[in-house]
Amino acid sequence: MRAVRAIALGIGTASVALVMSLTAAAASTATAQDPPAKPAAGKIDAAEIYKTRCVVCHAADGNSPMPNMSFADGVWRHGSSIKEVTNTITNGVPATAMMPFKTQLSPAEIAAMARFVRKFDKKLK
């Protein structure tokens, strides 16, 4: 019975991950042709970018229930420094739902996003 539960849990988790991955892929396809958004008067609204591009996977409060997608749990698989987070946003993570945003966001927007998402982790300064 435990084996059946473990298999069912694995299938359920894999199904959710697949849906999230397909959603991100569809968003990538739909927005890959869009030019990087131009910030109004030099001001970058990282909260708005997060809301439109990141919430689906990372949750509104940064505390995603999906494994390895939470910013609030203090676990940063690809590094938590501004430089490391910027690299992850810029280049994505192969074989995951994290797609690269280097063709969709300007370097300044990516830097703003790196600073923004770090704020969900109360242990970081």
N, CA, C and O atoms as a DFTB+ gen file, in Angstrom:
500 C
 N C O
     1  1       0.821      -1.195       0.000
     2  2       0.000       0.000       0.000
     3  2       0.866       1.261       0.000
     4  3       0.541       2.240      -0.672
     5  1       1.975       1.237       0.759
     6  2       2.875       2.384       0.786
     7  2       3.464       2.641      -0.596
     8  3       3.621       3.788      -1.015
     9  1       3.784       1.564      -1.292
    10  2       4.353       1.713      -2.630
    11  2       3.356       2.365      -3.569
    12  3       3.730       3.193      -4.399
    13  1       2.085       1.995      -3.445
    14  2       1.045       2.578      -4.295
    15  2       0.904       4.063      -3.994
    16  3       0.785       4.875      -4.911
    17  1       0.917       4.422      -2.709
    18  2       0.828       5.832      -2.328
    19  2       2.024       6.614      -2.854
    20  3       1.871       7.727      -3.355
    21  1       3.201       6.039      -2.740
    22  2       4.409       6.712      -3.225
    23  2       4.353       6.926      -4.732
    24  3       4.734       7.984      -5.232
    25  1       3.882       5.924      -5.441
    26  2       3.748       6.046      -6.898
    27  2       2.719       7.109      -7.244
    28  3       2.954       7.939      -8.123
    29  1       1.580       7.092      -6.560
    30  2       0.528       8.080      -6.820
    31  2       1.026       9.487      -6.520
    32  3       0.751      10.418      -7.277
    33  1       1.753       9.646      -5.430
    34  2       2.301      10.951      -5.090
    35  2       3.290      11.401      -6.156
    36  3       3.279      12.561      -6.567
    37  1       4.138      10.493      -6.601
    38  2       5.108      10.815      -7.650
    39  2       4.432      11.209      -8.945
    40  3       4.858      12.156      -9.606
    41  1       3.375      10.491      -9.315
    42  2       2.637      10.811     -10.540
    43  2       1.954      12.159     -10.402
    44  3       1.961      12.962     -11.335
    45  1       1.367      12.408      -9.249
    46  2       0.703      13.699      -9.020
    47  2       1.681      14.852      -9.090
    48  3       1.397      15.871      -9.720
    49  1       2.823      14.704      -8.454
    50  2       3.838      15.749      -8.481
    51  2       4.362      15.957      -9.895
    52  3       4.542      17.089     -10.344
    53  1       4.604      14.850     -10.589
    54  2       5.087      14.953     -11.970
    55  2       4.050      15.620     -12.860
    56  3       4.405      16.400     -13.743
    57  1       2.778      15.325     -12.642
    58  2       1.713      15.932     -13.447
    59  2       1.645      17.435     -13.224
    60  3       1.504      18.199     -14.179
    61  1       1.744      17.861     -11.978
    62  2       1.717      19.290     -11.678
    63  2       2.933      19.966     -12.296
    64  3       2.821      21.048     -12.871
    65  1       4.091      19.331     -12.178
    66  2       5.305      19.901     -12.765
    67  2       5.182      20.000     -14.283
    68  3       5.628      20.979     -14.881
    69  1       4.582      18.997     -14.901
    70  2       4.395      19.013     -16.351
    71  2       3.473      20.155     -16.753
    72  3       3.757      20.871     -17.713
    73  1       2.385      20.331     -16.036
    74  2       1.457      21.423     -16.341
    75  2       2.154      22.767     -16.185
    76  3       1.998      23.651     -17.026
    77  1       2.928      22.924     -15.105
    78  2       3.648      24.177     -14.884
    79  2       4.663      24.406     -16.005
    80  3       4.819      25.526     -16.493
    81  1       5.345      23.343     -16.405
    82  2       6.335      23.447     -17.471
    83  2       5.682      23.825     -18.793
    84  3       6.194      24.673     -19.524
    85  1       4.552      23.196     -19.099
    86  2       3.844      23.512     -20.333
    87  2       3.309      24.935     -20.319
    88  3       3.329      25.624     -21.339
    89  1       2.832      25.372     -19.167
    90  2       2.350      26.745     -19.034
    91  2       3.485      27.722     -19.280
    92  3       3.318      28.710     -19.996
    93  1       4.639      27.447     -18.686
    94  2       5.797      28.322     -18.887
    95  2       6.252      28.293     -20.343
    96  3       6.632      29.323     -20.900
    97  1       6.214      27.112     -20.958
    98  2       6.618      27.001     -22.359
    99  2       5.667      27.780     -23.257
   100  3       6.099      28.447     -24.197
   101  1       4.370      27.695     -22.966
   102  2       3.386      28.439     -23.755
   103  2       3.599      29.940     -23.583
   104  3       3.523      30.704     -24.545
   105  1       3.865      30.346     -22.360
   106  2       4.132      31.768     -22.108
   107  2       5.406      32.200     -22.822
   108  3       5.491      33.304     -23.360
   109  1       6.380      31.321     -22.816
   110  2       7.641      31.622     -23.506
   111  2       7.413      31.795     -24.992
   112  3       7.940      32.729     -25.597
   113  1       6.641      30.914     -25.582
   114  2       6.363      30.992     -27.010
   115  2       5.581      32.252     -27.333
   116  3       5.848      32.926     -28.327
   117  1       4.621      32.559     -26.488
   118  2       3.782      33.724     -26.743
   119  2       4.545      35.030     -26.575
   120  3       4.276      36.006     -27.276
   121  1       5.500      35.051     -25.644
   122  2       6.180      36.307     -25.355
   123  2       7.579      36.385     -25.938
   124  3       8.194      37.450     -25.913
   125  1       8.096      35.279     -26.464
   126  2       9.456      35.295     -26.998
   127  2       9.587      36.270     -28.158
   128  3      10.678      36.773     -28.425
   129  1       8.489      36.541     -28.847
   130  2       8.529      37.452     -29.971
   131  2       8.373      38.903     -29.538
   132  3       8.660      39.817     -30.310
   133  1       7.928      39.114     -28.324
   134  2       7.741      40.470     -27.828
   135  2       9.099      41.093     -27.523
   136  3       9.972      40.427     -26.968
   137  1       9.286      42.361     -27.878
   138  2      10.538      43.029     -27.527
   139  2      10.561      43.290     -26.022
   140  3       9.510      43.312     -25.380
   141  1      11.746      43.487     -25.459
   142  2      11.812      43.794     -24.033
   143  2      10.970      45.026     -23.712
   144  3      10.968      46.007     -24.456
   145  1      10.262      44.956     -22.600
   146  2       9.416      46.078     -22.188
   147  2      10.289      47.277     -21.844
   148  3      11.362      47.123     -21.259
   149  1       9.839      48.447     -22.199
   150  2      10.567      49.678     -21.910
   151  2      10.025      50.277     -20.616
   152  3       8.831      50.562     -20.523
   153  1      10.881      50.470     -19.624
   154  2      10.402      51.080     -18.393
   155  2      10.004      52.530     -18.629
   156  3      10.669      53.254     -19.371
   157  1       8.919      52.944     -17.996
   158  2       8.428      54.319     -18.144
   159  2       9.328      55.257     -17.366
   160  3       9.542      55.086     -16.166
   161  1       9.848      56.240     -18.060
   162  2      10.661      57.301     -17.459
   163  2      11.789      56.751     -16.585
   164  3      12.099      57.327     -15.542
   165  1      12.398      55.655     -16.997
   166  2      13.527      55.102     -16.270
   167  2      13.172      54.312     -15.035
   168  3      14.059      53.743     -14.400
   169  1      11.906      54.258     -14.672
   170  2      11.479      53.520     -13.480
   171  2      11.064      52.110     -13.866
   172  3      10.249      51.927     -14.770
   173  1      11.613      51.122     -13.193
   174  2      11.271      49.731     -13.456
   175  2      10.350      49.255     -12.347
   176  3      10.675      49.366     -11.164
   177  1       9.204      48.727     -12.735
   178  2       8.229      48.206     -11.773
   179  2       8.415      46.699     -11.656
   180  3       7.724      45.922     -12.315
   181  1       9.355      46.300     -10.810
   182  2       9.659      44.879     -10.640
   183  2       8.445      44.104     -10.145
   184  3       8.252      42.953     -10.538
   185  1       7.629      44.704      -9.298
   186  2       6.434      44.018      -8.795
   187  2       5.475      43.686      -9.934
   188  3       4.870      42.614      -9.943
   189  1       5.335      44.591     -10.885
   190  2       4.452      44.349     -12.033
   191  2       5.035      43.274     -12.950
   192  3       4.302      42.417     -13.443
   193  1       6.335      43.314     -13.178
   194  2       6.971      42.274     -13.995
   195  2       6.784      40.916     -13.318
   196  3       6.447      39.932     -13.978
   197  1       6.999      40.862     -12.016
   198  2       6.825      39.609     -11.262
   199  2       5.383      39.106     -11.402
   200  3       5.144      37.921     -11.634
   201  1       4.446      40.020     -11.257
   202  2       3.023      39.661     -11.333
   203  2       2.676      39.072     -12.706
   204  3       1.919      38.104     -12.783
   205  1       3.208      39.633     -13.772
   206  2       2.835      39.184     -15.109
   207  2       3.670      38.009     -15.617
   208  3       3.221      37.277     -16.499
   209  1       4.876      37.815     -15.077
   210  2       5.752      36.787     -15.645
   211  2       6.146      35.674     -14.683
   212  3       6.572      34.611     -15.134
   213  1       6.021      35.876     -13.393
   214  2       6.597      34.926     -12.435
   215  2       5.595      34.243     -11.509
   216  3       5.829      33.127     -11.044
   217  1       4.486      34.915     -11.246
   218  2       3.522      34.429     -10.256
   219  2       3.016      33.017     -10.559
   220  3       2.797      32.230      -9.637
   221  1       2.832      32.692     -11.826
   222  2       2.270      31.388     -12.189
   223  2       3.085      30.237     -11.606
   224  3       2.512      29.215     -11.228
   225  1       4.387      30.376     -11.524
   226  2       5.236      29.313     -10.971
   227  2       5.676      29.581      -9.529
   228  3       5.747      28.659      -8.716
   229  1       5.969      30.836      -9.218
   230  2       6.582      31.156      -7.927
   231  2       5.597      31.655      -6.869
   232  3       5.990      31.853      -5.719
   233  1       4.329      31.863      -7.227
   234  2       3.263      32.318      -6.329
   235  2       3.411      33.802      -6.002
   236  3       4.508      34.357      -6.043
   237  1       2.297      34.422      -5.681
   238  2       2.261      35.866      -5.437
   239  2       3.164      36.287      -4.286
   240  3       3.757      37.365      -4.317
   241  1       3.268      35.436      -3.272
   242  2       4.083      35.763      -2.105
   243  2       5.482      35.143      -2.177
   244  3       6.235      35.198      -1.205
   245  1       5.830      34.552      -3.328
   246  2       7.146      33.937      -3.486
   247  2       7.288      32.595      -2.803
   248  3       8.367      32.003      -2.816
   249  1       6.215      32.107      -2.206
   250  2       6.250      30.860      -1.446
   251  2       5.550      29.746      -2.225
   252  3       4.520      29.227      -1.794
   253  1       6.113      29.390      -3.358
   254  2       5.519      28.377      -4.224
   255  2       5.434      27.024      -3.524
   256  3       6.368      26.627      -2.827
   257  1       4.326      26.318      -3.704
   258  2       4.226      24.972      -3.143
   259  2       4.995      23.942      -3.977
   260  3       5.188      22.807      -3.543
   261  1       5.428      24.337      -5.161
   262  2       6.177      23.417      -6.033
   263  2       7.618      23.288      -5.525
   264  3       8.218      24.273      -5.095
   265  1       8.163      22.081      -5.577
   266  2       9.547      21.896      -5.122
   267  2      10.514      22.781      -5.906
   268  3      10.406      22.907      -7.126
   269  1      11.444      23.380      -5.205
   270  2      12.526      24.177      -5.780
   271  2      12.063      25.449      -6.478
   272  3      12.814      26.010      -7.277
   273  1      10.857      25.920      -6.203
   274  2      10.363      27.144      -6.834
   275  2      10.017      28.234      -5.831
   276  3       9.539      29.303      -6.213
   277  1      10.255      27.971      -4.557
   278  2       9.940      28.956      -3.528
   279  2      11.135      29.864      -3.277
   280  3      12.272      29.403      -3.177
   281  1      10.863      31.150      -3.176
   282  2      11.901      32.108      -2.795
   283  2      11.904      32.307      -1.287
   284  3      12.893      32.783      -0.729
   285  1      10.820      31.953      -0.624
   286  2      10.650      32.251       0.794
   287  2      11.223      31.186       1.723
   288  3      11.367      31.426       2.922
   289  1      11.554      30.007       1.183
   290  2      11.985      28.915       2.060
   291  2      13.473      28.932       2.399
   292  3      13.938      28.103       3.181
   293  1      14.222      29.869       1.818
   294  2      15.644      29.960       2.126
   295  2      16.520      28.977       1.368
   296  3      17.728      28.924       1.597
   297  1      15.931      28.198       0.471
   298  2      16.702      27.232      -0.308
   299  2      16.859      27.780      -1.723
   300  3      15.889      27.868      -2.476
   301  1      18.074      28.142      -2.072
   302  2      18.378      28.723      -3.383
   303  2      19.309      27.765      -4.113
   304  3      20.526      27.845      -3.946
   305  1      18.770      26.877      -4.905
   306  2      19.555      25.834      -5.587
   307  2      20.610      26.397      -6.529
   308  3      21.639      25.761      -6.755
   309  1      20.371      27.562      -7.071
   310  2      21.288      28.121      -8.064
   311  2      21.995      29.379      -7.549
   312  3      22.555      30.154      -8.324
   313  1      21.958      29.561      -6.240
   314  2      22.639      30.689      -5.615
   315  2      21.697      31.830      -5.296
   316  3      20.733      32.079      -6.020
   317  1      21.985      32.521      -4.201
   318  2      21.098      33.591      -3.744
   319  2      21.686      34.987      -3.892
   320  3      21.008      35.971      -3.599
   321  1      22.929      35.094      -4.338
   322  2      23.504      36.433      -4.502
   323  2      22.818      37.140      -5.674
   324  3      22.215      36.492      -6.529
   325  1      22.914      38.453      -5.707
   326  2      22.332      39.220      -6.817
   327  2      22.880      38.695      -8.146
   328  3      22.129      38.511      -9.104
   329  1      24.183      38.457      -8.196
   330  2      24.814      37.966      -9.426
   331  2      24.256      36.598      -9.830
   332  3      23.956      36.378     -11.004
   333  1      24.117      35.689      -8.879
   334  2      23.622      34.344      -9.180
   335  2      22.148      34.356      -9.596
   336  3      21.759      33.655     -10.530
   337  1      21.338      35.145      -8.908
   338  2      19.919      35.229      -9.253
   339  2      19.756      35.899     -10.615
   340  3      18.917      35.488     -11.416
   341  1      20.553      36.924     -10.875
   342  2      20.532      37.581     -12.186
   343  2      20.868      36.579     -13.288
   344  3      20.218      36.564     -14.334
   345  1      21.868      35.750     -13.060
   346  2      22.248      34.731     -14.034
   347  2      21.105      33.733     -14.262
   348  3      20.832      33.352     -15.400
   349  1      20.450      33.318     -13.199
   350  2      19.339      32.366     -13.327
   351  2      18.197      32.977     -14.129
   352  3      17.635      32.317     -15.003
   353  1      17.850      34.218     -13.847
   354  2      16.772      34.878     -14.591
   355  2      17.189      35.087     -16.047
   356  3      16.393      34.875     -16.962
   357  1      18.411      35.494     -16.253
   358  2      18.902      35.767     -17.605
   359  2      18.936      34.505     -18.459
   360  3      18.423      34.494     -19.578
   361  1      19.540      33.446     -17.933
   362  2      19.798      32.243     -18.724
   363  2      18.856      31.082     -18.470
   364  3      18.903      30.085     -19.191
   365  1      18.000      31.188     -17.461
   366  2      17.101      30.091     -17.138
   367  2      17.873      28.917     -16.555
   368  3      19.071      29.010     -16.286
   369  1      17.162      27.810     -16.367
   370  2      17.768      26.582     -15.859
   371  2      17.352      25.452     -16.790
   372  3      16.182      25.071     -16.814
   373  1      18.295      24.912     -17.555
   374  2      17.953      23.833     -18.485
   375  2      17.254      22.660     -17.788
   376  3      17.543      22.346     -16.633
   377  1      16.344      22.031     -18.501
   378  2      15.589      20.858     -18.041
   379  2      14.650      21.179     -16.874
   380  3      14.254      20.282     -16.128
   381  1      14.293      22.463     -16.718
   382  2      13.310      22.866     -15.706
   383  2      12.322      23.826     -16.365
   384  3      12.455      24.172     -17.539
   385  1      11.342      24.240     -15.595
   386  2      10.365      25.209     -16.101
   387  2      10.934      26.629     -16.139
   388  3      10.321      27.529     -16.713
   389  1      12.114      26.832     -15.523
   390  2      12.706      28.174     -15.499
   391  2      13.339      28.487     -16.842
   392  3      14.418      28.000     -17.178
   393  1      12.632      29.315     -17.600
   394  2      13.110      29.680     -18.926
   395  2      13.985      30.928     -18.856
   396  3      13.904      31.681     -17.886
   397  1      14.817      31.157     -19.865
   398  2      15.632      32.374     -19.874
   399  2      14.789      33.590     -20.240
   400  3      13.896      33.510     -21.084
   401  1      15.082      34.704     -19.600
   402  2      14.351      35.946     -19.873
   403  2      15.211      36.986     -20.580
   404  3      14.798      38.138     -20.709
   405  1      16.400      36.601     -21.039
   406  2      17.305      37.573     -21.654
   407  2      16.768      38.193     -22.930
   408  3      17.207      39.278     -23.310
   409  1      15.831      37.539     -23.603
   410  2      15.256      38.125     -24.816
   411  2      13.942      38.850     -24.533
   412  3      13.385      39.499     -25.419
   413  1      13.448      38.740     -23.302
   414  2      12.167      39.343     -22.964
   415  2      12.276      40.539     -22.038
   416  3      11.395      41.398     -22.016
   417  1      13.355      40.593     -21.274
   418  2      13.556      41.684     -20.321
   419  2      14.908      42.327     -20.574
   420  3      15.847      41.659     -21.008
   421  1      15.007      43.608     -20.307
   422  2      16.283      44.312     -20.443
   423  2      17.202      43.913     -19.284
   424  3      16.724      43.407     -18.269
   425  1      18.501      44.131     -19.421
   426  2      19.414      43.851     -18.302
   427  2      19.014      44.599     -17.024
   428  3      19.144      44.056     -15.926
   429  1      18.540      45.819     -17.155
   430  2      18.112      46.588     -15.975
   431  2      16.882      45.954     -15.325
   432  3      16.784      45.908     -14.099
   433  1      15.948      45.468     -16.136
   434  2      14.759      44.803     -15.596
   435  2      15.137      43.497     -14.907
   436  3      14.591      43.171     -13.853
   437  1      16.056      42.757     -15.487
   438  2      16.504      41.499     -14.876
   439  2      17.180      41.779     -13.539
   440  3      16.938      41.068     -12.564
   441  1      18.019      42.802     -13.485
   442  2      18.674      43.173     -12.224
   443  2      17.639      43.569     -11.176
   444  3      17.760      43.196     -10.009
   445  1      16.627      44.319     -11.588
   446  2      15.554      44.715     -10.663
   447  2      14.794      43.491     -10.169
   448  3      14.417      43.421      -8.999
   449  1      14.569      42.533     -11.052
   450  2      13.866      41.303     -10.662
   451  2      14.695      40.483      -9.679
   452  3      14.152      39.914      -8.732
   453  1      16.002      40.421      -9.900
   454  2      16.876      39.679      -8.979
   455  2      16.785      40.278      -7.573
   456  3      16.681      39.550      -6.586
   457  1      16.824      41.602      -7.494
   458  2      16.692      42.257      -6.178
   459  2      15.302      42.011      -5.591
   460  3      15.163      41.777      -4.390
   461  1      14.283      42.065      -6.435
   462  2      12.901      41.917      -5.975
   463  2      12.648      40.523      -5.384
   464  3      12.118      40.415      -4.278
   465  1      13.013      39.475      -6.093
   466  2      12.687      38.122      -5.615
   467  2      13.475      37.752      -4.360
   468  3      13.011      36.935      -3.564
   469  1      14.646      38.332      -4.173
   470  2      15.420      38.058      -2.966
   471  2      14.694      38.562      -1.720
   472  3      14.917      38.052      -0.622
   473  1      13.833      39.554      -1.884
   474  2      13.122      40.124      -0.736
   475  2      12.113      39.150      -0.124
   476  3      11.695      39.338       1.018
   477  1      11.721      38.123      -0.862
   478  2      10.807      37.125      -0.318
   479  2      11.477      36.274       0.758
   480  3      10.798      35.737       1.633
   481  1      12.788      36.149       0.701
   482  2      13.546      35.368       1.676
   483  2      13.978      36.313       2.800
   484  3      14.888      37.123       2.623
   485  1      13.333      36.206       3.933
   486  2      13.581      37.125       5.051
   487  2      14.991      36.990       5.638
   488  3      15.428      37.866       6.385
   489  1      15.712      35.899       5.309
   490  2      17.061      35.705       5.829
   491  2      18.108      36.469       5.026
   492  3      19.228      36.668       5.498
   493  1      17.753      36.896       3.820
   494  2      18.710      37.602       2.983
   495  2      18.640      39.096       3.253
   496  3      17.594      39.625       3.629
   497  1      19.771      39.772       3.057
   498  2      19.800      41.229       3.247
   499  2      20.057      41.902       1.934
   500  3      20.120      43.130       1.871
